[in-house]
């Protein structure tokens, strides 16, 4: 990858951010790169240009995110429609989607500049709220769209449909909500709610109920080409749609949430030697046997 202009996204509250950014500054000075940083951290990168809310086509060669998975998701949505590669630097607790630790960043940038890397292309979801039969501006989700209740601890009734023009009614049940996720999001909220782990190269959408009030309802995996619609049947409950745990909207009685595969693809940078299963073992302690005492 030829690096000429690198974007930087992060949160000034993370410990170790200044040290990590110094590696970016040193690499940029050595290789004569231009840096564009978001407003909150530009003061830590002297000479950096402002990073626009949505970077235009060809504006960035690489986006660096400094934080945890939430920071990576936020940064990825900024550049998703342009297909800019994203490298996550983990300053958070888990950082399942991030690829490198702060102390590894300098060496990682050298490897990326030399072409020693891989791109994991993750598909996204387009999520629309249909109000009075009119779809609103779609949200873009890399992990998931969550339909959940707000206010008091009451269950809600949901109706799930599959398909476009002739949608089929799939299920009606009571629950705390539902998670509609990509394979990328299968290791996030969906996993905590009892959903399966899905290898990112499998093209599918997961529908994982949140605390369903029946043993007969289980997570559902459907082809990525499927359109899923969710209708709230409870007329008076406060409902919220959340995208990647970060943005969303309140829902009105009668609203329908429609989820389908999006056109945007997010290329996540992965260094050679890193695999999905090694990340599962290292960060989620998946598949490991307990050692005898």
BANUPA-781276 format. One line per 2 residues: number of its first residue (from 0); for each residue x, z, y of N, C-alpha, C. Coordinates in steps of 0.001 Angstrom, whole numbers, padded with zeros to 6 digits. Atoms other than C-alpha are relative to their C-alpha. Layout:
REM residues N
NUM	X Z Y X Z Y X Z Y; ...
END
This chain:
REM residues 293
0	000848 000000 -001184 000000 000000 000000 000896 000000 001250; -000747 000023 -001239 001401 -000966 003370 -000689 000917 001005
2	000578 -000981 -000903 000839 001985 005673 000433 -000290 001433; -000281 000205 -001427 000545 001254 009377 -000760 000996 000862
4	000819 -000938 -000771 -002277 003489 010611 -000712 000940 -000971; 000528 -001012 000906 -003289 006735 008900 -000942 000917 000770
6	000951 -000923 -000596 -006357 008817 009696 000149 001384 -000603; -000144 -001384 000441 -006389 012601 009454 -001275 000772 000334
8	001186 -000834 -000151 -009396 014883 008919 000328 001373 -000567; -000266 -001345 000487 -009222 018656 008537 -000714 001025 000845
10	000622 -001108 -000718 -010314 022041 009772 001100 000975 000405; -001087 -000832 -000523 -008101 024170 011988 000018 001400 -000609
12	000051 -001341 000553 -009213 027323 010172 000743 000174 -001312; -000696 -000109 001287 -007322 026517 006961 001432 000502 000193
14	-001380 -000471 -000008 -004145 028478 006354 000901 -001102 -000550; -000959 000995 000464 -001145 026206 005953 -000224 -001383 000558
16	000281 001332 -000527 -002668 023322 007896 001144 -000512 000865; -001066 000451 -000897 000076 023202 010530 001221 -000453 -000780
18	-001153 000378 000823 002782 023103 007873 -000238 -001342 -000682; 000319 001262 000674 001018 020308 006006 000027 -001162 000985
20	000019 001076 -000992 000514 018299 009190 001404 -000358 000471; -001380 000313 -000391 004208 018579 009995 000610 -001027 -000946
22	-000485 001001 000951 004884 016580 006819 -000544 -001376 000357; 000591 001268 -000434 002512 013891 008091 000748 -000532 001217
24	-000703 000397 -001218 004231 013831 011470 001403 -000519 -000321; -001350 000417 000384 007677 013583 009866 -000025 -001364 -000692
26	000114 001279 000696 006567 010752 007570 -000335 -001114 000984; 000402 001008 -000978 004942 008910 010464 001162 -000384 000907
28	-001148 000296 -000863 008024 009214 012654 001043 -000830 -000733; -001010 000715 000787 010303 008015 009862 -000420 -001448 -000252
30	000479 001328 000380 008124 005016 008978 -000738 -000712 001131; 000610 000595 -001188 006794 004293 012490 -001480 -000307 -000210
32	001435 000132 000229 003187 004874 011596 -000779 000527 001194; 000913 -000509 -001017 000301 005384 013975 -000979 000954 -000682
34	000898 -001014 000554 -001852 008476 013399 -001241 000093 000871; 001262 -000254 -000688 -005520 008891 014306 -000603 001261 -000609
36	000482 -001291 000503 -006880 012441 014029 -001303 000376 000687; 001248 -000445 -000601 -010264 014021 014587 000275 001080 001036
38	-000192 -000803 -001201 -010762 016137 017678 000523 001401 -000292; -000359 -001388 000251 -010381 019568 016096 001457 000247 -000320
40	-001399 -000223 000388 -006792 019012 014968 000978 -000908 000740; -000915 000890 -000732 -005381 016472 017412 001094 000769 000714
42	-001015 -000799 -000686 -003573 019271 019247 001169 000354 -000915; -001062 -000320 000955 -001580 019908 016066 000822 -001228 -000377
44	-000712 001244 000284 -000454 016270 015917 000275 -000705 001333; -000297 000609 -001307 001149 015370 019268 000131 -001516 -000102
46	-000068 001457 -000018 000683 011707 020090 -001033 -000697 -000846; 001022 000615 000857 -002177 011168 017649 -001129 -000565 000843
48	001144 000618 -000664 -004998 008869 018705 -001286 000644 -000502; 001287 -000532 000480 -008666 009908 018464 -000489 -000783 -001222
50	000618 000622 001170 -010324 009229 015133 -001475 -000187 000291; 001390 000278 -000318 -013641 007526 015696 -000924 000541 -001084
52	000996 -000531 000938 -016816 008859 014049 -000134 -000879 -001228; 000023 000938 001125 -016976 005728 011920 001082 -001037 000245
54	-001118 000920 -000185 -013729 003842 011557 -000440 -001418 -000355; 000372 001393 000234 -014133 000061 011789 000840 -000641 -001090
56	-000674 000723 001078 -013013 -002487 009247 001456 -000258 000358; -001418 000234 -000213 -009242 -002617 008913 000651 000960 000968
58	-000558 -000903 -001006 -008789 000236 011373 000993 000978 -000608; -000878 -000953 000673 -007192 002626 008866 000466 -000568 -001334
60	-000512 000371 001320 -004958 001970 005869 -000195 001126 -001014; 000129 -001171 000868 -005383 005495 004497 -000607 001132 000812
62	000528 -001204 -000629 -007406 008610 005310 000497 001200 -000780; -000439 -001257 000586 -005882 012025 004656 -001007 001079 000372
64	000890 -001122 -000280 -008218 014999 004317 000717 001292 -000375; -000679 -001278 000207 -006869 018543 004623 -001041 001103 -000099
66	000988 -001041 000237 -009053 021241 003086 -000387 000016 -001458; 000502 000036 001362 -011221 021444 000005 -000835 -001240 -000238
68	000839 001153 000322 -013758 019131 -001564 -000983 -000320 001122; 000921 000238 -001097 -016143 019599 001349 000616 -000847 001099
70	-000696 000790 -001010 -013569 018236 003780 000189 -001430 -000481; -000167 001352 000535 -012883 015285 001485 -001323 -000768 000055
72	001296 000674 -000030 -016592 014493 001214 -000361 -000422 001421; 000294 000332 -001398 -016986 014622 004978 000844 -001170 000475
74	-000870 001096 -000392 -013988 012376 005531 -000361 -001298 -000691; 000339 001211 000753 -015034 009960 002798 -001210 -000699 000591
76	001185 000626 -000586 -018402 009407 004459 000324 -000721 001307; -000389 000674 -001238 -016639 008446 007699 000493 -001421 -000257
78	-000662 001286 000257 -014821 005537 006047 -000562 -000732 -001207; 000496 000568 001258 -016936 004783 002963 -000429 -001450 000146
80	000528 001364 -000145 -018562 001642 004334 001109 -001015 000243; -001131 000911 -000180 -015115 000176 005081 000917 -000031 -001207
82	-000820 -000003 001204 -013609 001028 001687 001415 000496 000207; -001338 -000532 -000273 -010638 002919 003166 000401 000989 -001088
84	-000452 -000979 000992 -008596 004765 000494 000105 001399 000604; 000015 -001393 -000451 -008845 008564 000738 000908 000824 -000904
86	-000861 -000931 000732 -006177 011080 -000287 -000320 001411 000466; 000329 -001374 -000328 -007240 014725 -000433 001186 000922 -000216
88	-001048 -001021 000078 -004712 017481 000290 -000702 001349 -000070; 000784 -001207 000260 -005973 020772 -001117 000533 001207 000754
90	-000287 -001262 -000675 -005942 023716 001275 -001077 001028 -000317; 001113 -000876 000314 -009088 025241 -000206 000222 000755 -001297
92	-000081 -000838 001200 -009926 027276 -003285 000130 -000829 -001272; -000010 000790 001232 -010732 024725 -005993 000554 -001398 000241
94	-000489 001335 -000328 -010312 021244 -004556 000013 -000933 -001190; 000029 000832 001202 -011476 019341 -007643 000269 -001464 000320
96	-000166 001409 -000349 -011509 015981 -005831 001324 -000280 000691; -001275 000207 -000697 -008256 016526 -003960 001110 -000262 -001004
98	-001039 000463 000931 -005071 015076 -005447 001323 000740 000103; -001330 -000573 -000161 -002058 016882 -003993 -000066 001342 000720
100	-000190 -001252 -000723 -000933 020309 -002811 000813 -000278 001262; -000724 000254 -001254 000542 020657 000709 001487 -000260 -000194
102	-001445 000164 000212 004098 020969 -000605 000342 -001324 -000682; -000222 001281 000670 003658 017692 -002515 -000273 -001197 000902
104	000502 001080 -000830 002409 015675 000433 001071 -001004 000389; -001054 000921 -000412 005699 014218 001661 000380 -000969 -001095
106	-000353 000851 001140 006642 012931 -001780 -001151 -000930 -000363; 001160 000832 000319 003085 011673 -002344 -000113 -001184 000955
108	000061 001094 -000969 003142 009618 000860 001082 -001040 -000272; -001060 000944 000357 006451 008076 -000173 -000415 -000846 -001192
110	000449 000734 001184 004985 007116 -003547 -001102 -000997 000352; 001086 000902 -000395 001879 005638 -001930 000563 -001193 000768
112	-000620 001088 -000748 003992 003626 000496 000744 -000974 -000891; -000738 000844 000935 005990 002314 -002459 -000905 -000665 -001036
114	000937 000604 000946 002840 001321 -004377 -000151 000754 -001298; 000061 -000777 001237 003166 004064 -006995 -001229 000916 000031
116	001245 -000765 -000042 -000478 005145 -007068 -001103 -000827 -000660; 001182 000665 000537 -003905 004298 -008478 -001189 000308 000900
118	001224 -000230 -000753 -007336 003999 -006891 -001161 000200 -000963; 001232 -000245 000746 -010385 005582 -008483 -001166 -000375 000903
120	001082 000493 -000858 -013315 003639 -007064 -001311 000681 -000406; 001203 -000792 000265 -016318 005953 -006839 -001195 -000588 000748
122	001168 000547 -000682 -019757 004556 -006131 -000777 001113 000696; 000750 -000944 -000818 -022131 006219 -003689 -001496 -000191 -000224
124	001453 000098 000032 -025857 006793 -003318 -000531 -000238 001406; 000795 000121 -001219 -028200 005600 -000603 -001247 000851 -000195
126	001103 -000955 000114 -030796 008297 000021 -000910 -000156 001212; 000957 000218 -001088 -033927 007595 002084 -001170 000957 -000124
128	001233 -000779 -000044 -036812 009795 003144 -001117 -000938 000458; 001124 000867 -000324 -040091 007860 003111 -001123 000864 000555
130	001031 -000789 -000669 -042558 009316 005613 -001117 -000937 000446; 001156 000859 -000298 -046043 007820 005927 000258 -001453 -000426
132	-000256 001326 000548 -044844 004887 003825 001153 -000749 000630; -001094 000680 -000708 -041921 004073 006148 001324 000691 -000339
134	-001296 -000620 000309 -038329 004651 004905 000835 000196 001256; -000882 -000281 -001114 -035969 006277 007358 001386 -000569 -000239
136	-001392 000445 000134 -032290 005482 007950 000633 000689 -001199; -000528 -000629 001217 -030528 006037 004603 001239 000854 000274
138	-001215 -000814 000039 -027977 008784 004097 000920 -000563 -001078; -000986 000391 001015 -024786 008082 002153 000519 001263 -000670
140	-000471 -001159 000765 -023841 010530 -000599 001060 -000436 -001000; -001031 000224 001016 -020651 010580 -002634 -000218 000927 -001188
142	000268 -000965 001067 -021536 013709 -004634 -001460 -000007 -000430; 001379 -000199 000423 -025251 014328 -004571 -000965 000099 001172
144	001122 -000292 -000888 -028600 014547 -002846 -000814 001083 -000688; 000692 -001155 000591 -030382 017868 -003396 -001304 000229 000748
146	001319 -000318 -000534 -034075 018428 -002856 -000290 001437 -000414; 000153 -001416 000333 -034604 022169 -002647 -000915 000683 001000
148	000935 -000726 -000841 -036914 024738 -001187 000748 000879 000992; -000517 -000960 -000953 -036301 026859 001861 -000993 001145 000118
150	000943 -001098 -000211 -037918 030074 003004 -000104 000912 -001199; 000215 -000994 001040 -039471 032370 000416 000301 -000556 -001394
152	-000375 000371 001369 -038534 032358 -003273 -001230 -000385 -000803; 001135 000519 000759 -041408 030262 -004569 000404 -001315 -000649
154	-000313 001256 000667 -041250 027430 -007053 -000809 -001122 000639; 000686 001176 -000529 -042304 023914 -006100 -000334 -000939 -001150
156	000354 001006 000995 -044008 021155 -008048 000539 -001349 000457; -000638 001273 -000291 -042146 017861 -008221 -000511 -001065 -000961
158	000303 001156 000844 -043068 014428 -009529 001170 -000970 000109; -001160 000879 000052 -040233 012123 -010621 -000445 -001379 -000469
160	000331 001376 000340 -040567 008330 -010709 001283 -000811 -000151; -001120 000911 000202 -038187 005626 -011941 -000460 -001434 000222
162	000319 001394 -000219 -038161 002028 -010759 -000315 -000279 001454; 000254 000420 -001377 -038891 000031 -007614 -001484 -000274 000225
164	001369 000383 -000323 -042146 -001888 -007160 -001022 000612 -000965; 000905 -000576 000990 -043743 -000700 -010391 000649 001248 -000593
166	-000675 -001222 000423 -042289 002784 -010573 -000807 000706 -001085; 000632 -000721 001097 -043009 004720 -013749 000093 001499 000250
168	-000009 -001457 -000096 -044012 008373 -013575 000728 000558 -001222; -000822 -000510 001092 -041394 010187 -015644 -000352 001432 -000351
170	000242 -001415 000275 -042140 013873 -015262 -000617 000667 001219; 000503 -000896 -001036 -044016 016490 -013282 000260 001416 -000475
172	-000322 -001359 000420 -042786 020063 -013345 000228 000894 001207; -000292 -000993 -001029 -042225 023248 -011385 001452 000435 -000126
174	-001413 -000375 -000007 -038687 024184 -010363 000378 000459 001404; -000511 -000334 -001331 -036537 025360 -007473 000454 -001249 000742
176	-000429 001235 -000635 -035578 021728 -006782 000595 -000940 -001021; -000625 000972 000883 -033673 018793 -008202 001263 -000545 000661
178	-001265 000560 -000461 -030120 017420 -007897 000112 -001415 -000535; -000221 001397 000385 -029589 013654 -007935 001439 -000326 000350
180	-001437 000081 -000255 -025893 013004 -008331 000637 -001216 -000647; -000877 001002 000589 -023225 010417 -009026 000851 000669 -001074
182	-000976 -000616 000905 -020661 010927 -011813 001023 000855 000750; -000916 -000816 -000802 -018347 012183 -009049 -000590 001379 000239
184	000663 -001277 -000251 -020904 014896 -008297 -000377 000767 -001244; 000375 -000695 001237 -021384 015801 -011960 000787 001290 -000196
186	-000794 -001225 000129 -018650 018447 -011631 -000229 000944 001175; 000302 -000843 -001155 -020213 019982 -008497 -001264 000819 -000279
188	001204 -000811 000136 -023668 021564 -008014 -000738 -000299 -001300; 000688 000370 001227 -025132 019628 -010943 000554 000762 -001207
190	-000621 -000729 001111 -022648 021276 -013322 -000443 001462 000008; 000432 -001393 -000103 -023576 024740 -012023 -001446 000179 -000436
192	001413 -000065 000376 -027240 023914 -012672 -000239 -000403 -001450; 000144 000331 001415 -026553 022980 -016301 000086 -001465 -000328
194	-000141 001425 000249 -025919 019259 -015913 001261 -000329 -000770; -001167 000392 000790 -023401 017333 -018043 001171 -000417 000882
196	-001179 000583 -000635 -019854 016420 -017074 000040 -001481 -000381; -000009 001439 000241 -019695 012630 -016690 001315 -000582 000504
198	-001235 000673 -000397 -016485 010600 -016633 -000311 -000940 001170; 000344 000753 -001215 -016341 008931 -013181 -000170 -001498 -000190
200	000130 001441 000208 -016039 005412 -014608 -001335 -000388 -000642; 001322 000278 000556 -019475 005726 -016271 -000974 -000204 001158
202	000881 000314 -001126 -021981 004073 -013960 -001415 000465 -000313; 001301 -000591 000250 -025048 006283 -013967 -000369 000926 001146
204	000492 -001000 -000939 -027156 008638 -011883 -000573 001150 -000807; 000477 -001191 000693 -027911 012207 -012967 -001159 000609 000773
206	001111 -000746 -000583 -031205 013980 -012330 -000032 001362 -000675; -000134 -001341 000567 -030640 017705 -012857 -000972 000951 000679
208	000930 -000951 -000609 -033530 020130 -012286 000691 001330 000299; -000537 -001312 -000364 -032731 023434 -010574 -000982 001064 -000473
210	000821 -001102 000539 -034117 026385 -012542 -001425 -000442 -000322; 001359 000429 000344 -037087 024534 -014081 -000747 001104 -000739
212	000804 -001060 000607 -039933 026774 -015196 -000638 -000475 -001298; 000407 000418 001336 -040204 025180 -018618 001250 -000341 -000795
214	-001144 000307 000850 -037797 024836 -021528 000039 -001468 -000391; 000087 001398 000430 -038933 021234 -022072 000702 -000959 000950
216	-000629 000873 -000991 -037193 019859 -018952 001511 000180 -000056; -001451 -000021 000076 -033524 018948 -019229 000573 -001059 000940
218	-000608 001040 -000837 -031050 016935 -017132 -000160 -001374 -000620; 000236 001366 000439 -031576 013191 -017332 001098 -000889 000563
220	-001022 000960 -000425 -028922 010447 -017180 -000600 -001396 -000108; 000611 001335 -000030 -030106 006964 -016142 001026 -001007 000504
222	-000938 001016 -000506 -028332 003659 -015404 000099 000032 001524; -000224 -000019 -001448 -026844 003344 -011936 -000886 -000991 000736
224	000886 000985 -000622 -029171 000401 -011288 -001413 000537 000214; 001337 -000571 -000070 -032202 002705 -011489 -000266 000609 001376
226	000450 -000686 -001214 -034107 003779 -008374 -000812 001214 -000414; 000700 -001245 000311 -035274 007395 -008546 -000735 000464 001258
228	000787 -000527 -001112 -038061 008719 -006333 -000539 001373 -000379; 000482 -001368 000224 -039055 012363 -005977 -001073 000314 001035
230	001100 -000374 -000879 -042378 013485 -004550 -000258 001499 -000128; 000329 -001418 000006 -043112 017067 -003550 -001513 000134 -000050
232	001439 -000147 000163 -046562 017969 -004823 -000541 001275 000629; 000437 -001234 -000657 -046679 021466 -003318 -000229 -000298 001483
234	000299 000477 -001355 -048410 020828 000019 000525 000866 001124; -000305 -000888 -001117 -047284 023839 002002 001387 000628 -000061
236	-001314 -000619 000121 -043787 024730 000838 001014 -000647 000948; -001079 000513 -000842 -040778 024370 003124 001055 -000647 -000885
238	-000932 000736 000833 -038536 021695 001638 001116 -000590 000844; -001176 000505 -000701 -035050 020527 002585 000723 -001004 -000892
240	-000872 000960 000670 -032984 017489 001623 001414 000214 000520; -001394 -000229 -000383 -029230 018143 001606 000875 -001069 -000643
242	-000897 001058 000461 -026576 015414 001296 001421 000548 -000089; -001371 -000487 000219 -023206 016410 -000218 000195 001415 000527
244	-000088 -001379 -000457 -023997 019980 000818 000291 000154 001474; -000479 -000062 -001379 -023353 019109 004455 -000993 -000490 001044
246	000948 000508 -000975 -026137 017162 006142 -001315 -000308 -000699; 001282 000277 000608 -029777 016408 005621 -001125 000189 000982
248	001167 -000064 -000858 -033273 016940 006924 -001086 000834 -000663; 001195 -000674 000509 -036446 018985 006593 -001001 -001057 -000448
250	000985 000925 000548 -039194 017332 004565 -001399 000479 000325; 001388 -000300 -000288 -042868 017151 005406 -000848 -000216 -001262
252	000891 000252 001136 -045745 017366 002906 -000347 -001489 -000096; 000279 001419 000210 -046275 013919 001403 001207 -000898 000083
254	-001215 000814 -000049 -042701 012747 001995 000489 -000313 -001410; -000613 000420 001261 -040949 010868 -000805 001485 -000208 000252
256	-001443 000216 -000090 -037183 010936 -001360 000389 -001055 -001022; -000389 001098 000875 -035792 007696 -002785 001518 -000092 -000064
258	-001448 000033 000227 -032299 007514 -004288 000341 -001229 -000830; -000467 001155 000763 -030488 004380 -005419 001489 -000195 000258
260	-001432 000268 -000159 -026981 003120 -005846 000264 -000651 001360; -000344 000549 -001302 -025339 002412 -002498 001000 -001137 -000115
262	-000962 001097 -000033 -023258 -000572 -001512 001420 000494 000224; -001337 -000513 -000330 -020346 001571 -000304 000705 000536 -001249
264	-000856 -000517 001072 -017485 002395 -002675 001152 000762 000645; -001077 -000829 -000543 -014992 005190 -001981 001198 -000044 -000949
266	-001206 -000017 000841 -011449 004582 -003335 000765 001318 000207; -000772 -001234 -000053 -009891 007985 -004087 001396 -000264 -000552
268	-001380 000243 000406 -006105 007881 -004284 000393 001017 -001066; -000493 -000846 001080 -004662 009235 -007517 001420 -000413 -000336
270	-001384 000289 000364 -000971 009504 -008297 000103 -000211 -001503; -000171 000277 001430 000214 008174 -011636 000358 001288 -000735
272	-000192 -001229 000758 000142 010880 -014278 -001156 000964 000137; 001190 -000822 -000172 -003001 012494 -012914 -001183 -000691 -000675
274	001176 000556 000676 -006126 012002 -015050 -001201 000912 000231; 001218 -000783 -000152 -009724 013170 -014941 000017 001217 -000913
276	000030 -001112 000940 -009295 015313 -018053 001086 001031 000289; -001017 -000980 -000372 -006049 016892 -016888 -000484 000842 001185
278	000570 -000752 -001118 -007873 017856 -013692 -001049 000984 -000502; 000971 -000918 000592 -010720 019350 -015744 000681 001214 -000609
280	-000687 -001115 000652 -008282 021428 -017752 000671 000915 001024; -000776 -000786 -000960 -006231 022528 -014761 -000881 000787 000976
282	000785 -000622 -001068 -008975 023299 -012238 -001284 000664 -000479; 001215 -000617 000531 -012035 024106 -014355 000243 000725 -001320
284	-000358 -000645 001270 -010184 025457 -017424 -000903 -000505 -001125; 000904 000612 000960 -012262 023040 -019482 000704 -000292 -001315
286	-000494 000387 001314 -011744 022641 -023210 001180 000814 -000514; -001134 -000806 000450 -009129 025384 -023541 -000456 001109 -000929
288	000304 -001097 000911 -009127 027843 -026425 000601 001299 000527; -000539 -001312 -000387 -008698 031519 -025777 001175 000360 -000904
290	-001162 -000395 000782 -005311 032715 -026846 -000204 001394 -000591; 000165 -001328 000605 -005335 035631 -029333 000917 001011 000665
292	-000819 -001072 -000604 -004072 038941 -027980 001037 000469 -000988
END
